[in-house]
Amino acid sequence: MTFSSMLKNSRTNVAPMAGQNYSMVTEFILVGFSNFPRHLLPAFFLLYLLMYLFTLLGNLLIMATVWSERSLHTPMYLFLCALSTSEILFTVAITPRMLVDMLSTHHTITWAACASQMFFSFTFGFTHSFLLMIMGYDRYVAICHPLRYHVLMSPRGCARLVSWSWVGGSVIGMMSTLIVFHLTFCGSNVIHHFLCHVFSLLKLACGKETASVTLAVILVCVSALMGCLFLIVLSYVFIVAAILQIPSAEGRHKTFSTCVSHLTVVIVHYSFASIIYLKPKGPHSMDSNTLMATTYIVFTPFLSPIIFSLRNKELKNAIKKSFQRKFNPLSS
């Protein structure tokens, strides 16, 4: 069955509601890359598959290196391992389904599967943002309050911060999913996206509550993301002020170098998120919107392990030592 015939028959996938002029959606159709020329899809599939595999392997390599190197058993690298875990889970929640749909003619997703994908993508996505905020706080304490660092960043305190990040992400994911899927979806069941994207779903909802639910979701998401960004920026304001008080240029450079990888990931993360969610409304085609969405969902997790591996000198040296011990034990 072709995708166009699937759209024509999509009305058969809705259940009639008693006493209403419309039908209730029980499954959705993900448009995704269906409108792209067929001969381009294998190339997109291969590109995104390689990026997906590199994301998994890169983050697993970081986690294995931190685990095996005792010199990296510090709060900063504990947070980095948690960040790598959230990126792996976020990618696994979305990308495999997108890859399968690229080469498949069956693009339907059940109501329950759609709700699950939205919950997990929200949970891991917001956990990622909370962990970036905590890593900024870690750098602030290390540079601005070095004498109190081991007190404020004790193992128990770090574990508590990581736990609260996961709890916060899970709460936002659960709240958003319950609020959105409490609505009634009627009429069209076609989602113009390659995943169960919250705003694409809200366009399919009907009823008087839709406008208030849309506003509530926007407030929750924007408040959480902008709150994290504000605290990260505030941390770096104090960090820069402390660095400027260091008398030697070498000391300033050495201190700031410990922040470069984290700051770069924050800039990449929020820049691509802004491209997706804050772009001005205009005559954007569905195809261009799909490609723009992949920059945040596929490309950002792909860049993160590269940035941390190349821009963090201590981690880079630890990875080199691990490879030397593994493949050339005599040299070590």
DRENKEVEX-400979 format. One line per 10 residues: number of its first residue (from 1); for each residue x, y, z of C-alpha. Coordinates in steps of 0.05 Angstrom, whole numbers, plus 32768, in hexadecimal, padded with zeros to 4 digits. Each point is the difference from the previous one (the first is absolute). Layout:
N
NUM = X/Y/Z ~ ...
***
This chain:
332
1 = 8000/8000/8000 ~ 801B/8044/7FED ~ 8002/803A/8031 ~ 7FCB/8027/7FD9 ~ 7FD0/7FC6/8002 ~ 800D/7FF9/804A ~ 7FEB/8049/800A ~ 7FC1/7FF4/7FD7 ~ 7FEF/7FC4/802B ~ 8013/8022/8042
11 = 7FB6/800B/8011 ~ 7FFA/7FB5/800A ~ 802F/8004/803B ~ 7FD2/802C/802A ~ 7FC7/7FE9/802D ~ 7FBD/8024/7FFF ~ 7FEB/8025/803E ~ 7FB9/7FFB/8016 ~ 7FD6/803E/7FF6 ~ 8038/8026/7FDD
21 = 800C/8016/7FB8 ~ 8048/7FE9/8001 ~ 8029/7FC1/800F ~ 8033/7FF4/8036 ~ 8047/7FF0/7FE9 ~ 801C/7FBD/8018 ~ 8040/8002/7FD8 ~ 802A/8033/7FDC ~ 8026/8005/7FBE ~ 8046/801E/8003
31 = 800E/8026/7FBF ~ 804B/8007/800F ~ 8029/7FFA/7FC1 ~ 7FC7/7FE5/7FD5 ~ 7FFD/803E/7FD4 ~ 804A/7FFD/7FEF ~ 8016/7FE3/7FBD ~ 8006/7FB4/8008 ~ 8047/7FFE/7FE3 ~ 801A/802E/8037
41 = 7FE5/7FD6/803A ~ 8038/7FCA/8000 ~ 8034/8038/8004 ~ 7FDB/8021/803A ~ 7FF7/7FBC/8021 ~ 804B/7FF1/7FFC ~ 8014/8045/8019 ~ 7FD1/7FFF/803C ~ 8011/7FB7/800F ~ 804B/8010/8003
51 = 7FF2/803C/802C ~ 7FD4/7FD7/802D ~ 8034/7FC9/8008 ~ 8037/8033/800C ~ 7FD5/8021/8036 ~ 7FF7/7FBE/8024 ~ 8048/7FEA/7FFA ~ 801C/8045/8011 ~ 7FD7/8006/8040 ~ 800E/7FB8/8014
61 = 804A/800D/7FF6 ~ 7FFD/803D/802E ~ 7FDB/7FD8/8035 ~ 8031/7FC5/7FFB ~ 803C/802E/8004 ~ 7FE6/8025/803D ~ 7FEF/7FBE/8021 ~ 8045/7FE1/7FF3 ~ 802C/803E/8010 ~ 8003/800E/804B
71 = 801B/8046/7FF2 ~ 7FBC/8011/7FE0 ~ 7FD7/7FEB/803D ~ 7FEE/8048/800F ~ 7FBC/8024/8001 ~ 800A/8020/7FBC ~ 8009/7FBC/7FDE ~ 7FC8/7FE1/8029 ~ 7FD2/8035/7FE2 ~ 801E/7FF3/7FBC
81 = 7FEE/7FB5/8006 ~ 7FB9/8012/8013 ~ 7FFD/8030/7FC5 ~ 8019/7FC9/7FD1 ~ 7FCB/7FD1/801B ~ 7FC8/8032/7FF4 ~ 8019/800D/7FB9 ~ 8002/7FB5/7FF0 ~ 7FB9/7FF6/801A ~ 7FE6/803E/7FDD
91 = 801D/7FE8/7FBE ~ 7FE7/7FB9/8009 ~ 7FB9/801A/800E ~ 7FFB/8024/7FBD ~ 8034/7FEF/7FCB ~ 7FF4/7FB4/7FF5 ~ 7FB6/800D/7FF0 ~ 8014/8039/7FD1 ~ 8032/7FD3/7FDC ~ 7FCE/7FC7/7FF8
101 = 7FCB/802F/7FE4 ~ 8030/801B/7FCC ~ 8003/7FBE/7FDC ~ 7FBA/7FE7/8011 ~ 7FBC/800D/7FE1 ~ 7FDD/7FF3/8043 ~ 8002/8041/8028 ~ 7FC9/7FF5/8033 ~ 800D/8004/804A ~ 7FCD/7FEC/8035
111 = 7FE4/8032/8033 ~ 8026/7FDD/8039 ~ 8042/7FFD/7FDA ~ 7FFA/804A/7FEE ~ 7FF3/8012/8049 ~ 803B/7FD6/8016 ~ 802F/8020/7FCD ~ 7FEB/8045/8016 ~ 800A/7FEF/804A ~ 8046/7FE3/7FF6
121 = 8017/8037/7FD1 ~ 7FE8/8036/8031 ~ 801E/7FDC/803C ~ 8045/7FF5/7FE3 ~ 8001/8044/7FDC ~ 7FF0/8027/803F ~ 802E/7FD5/802B ~ 8037/8013/7FCE ~ 7FF1/804A/800B ~ 8000/7FF8/804C
131 = 8043/7FDC/7FFE ~ 801E/8037/7FD6 ~ 7FE9/8032/8035 ~ 801F/7FD6/8037 ~ 8042/7FFB/7FDA ~ 7FFF/804C/7FFC ~ 7FF6/8003/804B ~ 803A/7FCF/8009 ~ 802E/802E/7FD9 ~ 7FE8/803C/8028
141 = 800F/7FDE/8042 ~ 8044/7FE6/7FE8 ~ 8018/8045/7FE8 ~ 7FDC/8031/802F ~ 8001/7FD6/8040 ~ 803A/7FCF/7FF9 ~ 800B/7FF8/804B ~ 7FB8/7FE9/800A ~ 7FFD/7FD5/7FC1 ~ 8008/7FBC/8023
151 = 7FCB/8013/8033 ~ 7FCD/801A/7FCE ~ 8010/7FCA/7FCD ~ 8004/7FC4/802E ~ 7FEF/7FBC/7FE2 ~ 7FBD/8000/8023 ~ 7FF1/8047/7FE9 ~ 8012/7FEF/7FB7 ~ 7FD5/7FC2/8001 ~ 7FC7/802A/801B
161 = 8008/8034/7FC9 ~ 8000/7FCA/7FCA ~ 7FC4/7FDE/801F ~ 7FD8/8041/8002 ~ 8012/800D/7FB7 ~ 7FE1/7FBD/7FEC ~ 7FC4/800B/802E ~ 7FF5/8046/7FE2 ~ 8004/7FE6/7FB9 ~ 7FD1/7FC7/8010
171 = 7FCD/802E/8021 ~ 7FFF/8030/7FC5 ~ 7FFC/7FC5/7FD0 ~ 7FC6/7FE2/8026 ~ 7FDB/8042/800A ~ 8006/8014/7FB6 ~ 7FEC/7FBB/7FE7 ~ 7FC4/7FFA/802E ~ 7FE9/8047/7FEF ~ 8005/7FF6/7FB5
181 = 7FE4/7FBA/7FFC ~ 7FC6/8013/802E ~ 7FE6/8026/7FC3 ~ 7FD4/7FE2/7FCB ~ 8020/7FF7/7FBB ~ 7FCD/8001/7FC9 ~ 7FFC/8009/7FB5 ~ 8045/7FFB/7FE1 ~ 8033/7FD0/801E ~ 803B/8016/7FD6
191 = 803B/801B/8027 ~ 802D/802B/7FD4 ~ 803F/7FEA/8023 ~ 802C/7FC2/8007 ~ 7FEF/7FF9/804A ~ 7FC6/800E/802E ~ 8012/8049/8007 ~ 7FD7/8024/8034 ~ 7FEC/803C/7FD6 ~ 7FF0/7FD5/7FC3
201 = 7FD2/7FD7/802C ~ 7FDE/803D/801E ~ 7FEC/8015/7FB9 ~ 7FD8/7FC0/7FFB ~ 7FDB/8009/8042 ~ 7FB9/8019/8004 ~ 7FD5/801C/8037 ~ 7FFE/803F/802A ~ 803B/7FEB/802B ~ 8032/7FFF/7FC6
211 = 8015/804A/8004 ~ 800A/7FFE/804C ~ 8027/7FBE/7FFC ~ 802D/801D/7FC9 ~ 800E/803C/802B ~ 800E/7FD4/803D ~ 8031/7FD4/7FD9 ~ 8024/803D/7FE4 ~ 8006/801E/8045 ~ 801C/7FC0/801F
221 = 8032/7FF4/7FC8 ~ 8017/8048/7FF9 ~ 8005/800B/804B ~ 802A/7FC2/800A ~ 802F/800C/7FC5 ~ 8007/804B/800B ~ 8009/7FF5/804B ~ 803A/7FD0/7FF2 ~ 801F/8030/7FCE ~ 7FF9/803B/8030
231 = 8024/7FDA/8038 ~ 8037/7FE9/7FD0 ~ 800B/8048/7FE8 ~ 8000/8019/8048 ~ 8034/7FCB/8013 ~ 802D/8017/7FC7 ~ 7FF8/8049/8012 ~ 801E/7FF0/8044 ~ 8034/7FD2/7FE0 ~ 8018/8036/7FD0
241 = 8003/8033/8039 ~ 802B/7FD0/8029 ~ 802D/7FF0/7FC5 ~ 800D/8049/7FF1 ~ 801C/8008/8047 ~ 8036/7FCC/7FF2 ~ 8041/8029/7FF5 ~ 8023/7FD4/7FCC ~ 7FE8/7FF4/7FB9 ~ 8016/7FB7/8005
251 = 7FD6/7FF7/803F ~ 7FC3/801F/7FE0 ~ 8007/7FD4/7FC3 ~ 800A/7FC1/8029 ~ 7FC4/800E/802B ~ 7FD2/8012/7FC6 ~ 8016/7FC2/7FD9 ~ 7FDC/7FD4/8034 ~ 7FBE/8021/7FEA ~ 8009/8000/7FB4
261 = 7FE2/7FBC/7FF0 ~ 7FC2/800B/802C ~ 7FF5/8047/7FE6 ~ 8006/7FE8/7FB8 ~ 7FCD/7FC9/800A ~ 7FD0/8032/8022 ~ 8006/8030/7FC4 ~ 7FF5/7FC7/7FCE ~ 7FC5/7FE4/8028 ~ 7FDB/8041/8008
271 = 8011/801B/7FBA ~ 7FE2/7FC4/7FDD ~ 7FC5/7FFF/802F ~ 7FF3/8049/7FF0 ~ 8002/7FF1/7FB5 ~ 7FC8/7FCD/800A ~ 7FD3/8020/8033 ~ 800C/804B/7FF8 ~ 8004/8006/7FB5 ~ 7FD1/8035/7FE4
281 = 7FC1/7FE8/7FDE ~ 8005/8005/7FB5 ~ 7FFA/7FD9/7FC0 ~ 802B/7FC5/8017 ~ 7FF2/7FBF/7FDB ~ 7FF4/7FC0/8027 ~ 8040/7FE4/7FE3 ~ 802A/803A/801A ~ 7FDF/7FFA/8045 ~ 8011/7FB6/8001
291 = 8049/800C/7FF0 ~ 8004/8038/8033 ~ 7FE4/7FD2/8036 ~ 8036/7FCD/7FF3 ~ 8035/8034/8012 ~ 7FE9/7FFE/8048 ~ 7FEA/7FB8/8005 ~ 8039/7FDE/7FDA ~ 8038/8032/7FF5 ~ 8005/801D/8047
301 = 8008/7FBD/8023 ~ 8033/7FEE/7FC9 ~ 802A/803D/800F ~ 7FFF/7FFB/804C ~ 8032/7FC5/8009 ~ 802D/801F/7FCB ~ 8003/8042/8025 ~ 800D/7FE0/8044 ~ 8034/7FD1/7FE3 ~ 8027/8036/7FD9
311 = 7FF7/803E/802B ~ 800C/7FDE/8044 ~ 804A/7FF3/8005 ~ 7FFC/7FD3/803D ~ 7FCB/7FD4/7FE0 ~ 8024/7FFE/7FBE ~ 8041/7FE9/8021 ~ 7FD9/7FCB/8028 ~ 7FE1/7FE5/7FC0 ~ 8045/7FFC/7FE0
321 = 801B/7FDA/803C ~ 7FC6/7FD0/7FFE ~ 800C/7FF0/7FB6 ~ 804B/7FF8/800C ~ 7FF4/7FCE/8039 ~ 7FCE/7FDB/7FD5 ~ 8025/7FFC/7FBE ~ 8049/800C/8013 ~ 800A/7FE7/8048 ~ 804D/8001/7FFA
331 = 8001/804C/7FF5 ~ 7FD8/800D/803F
***
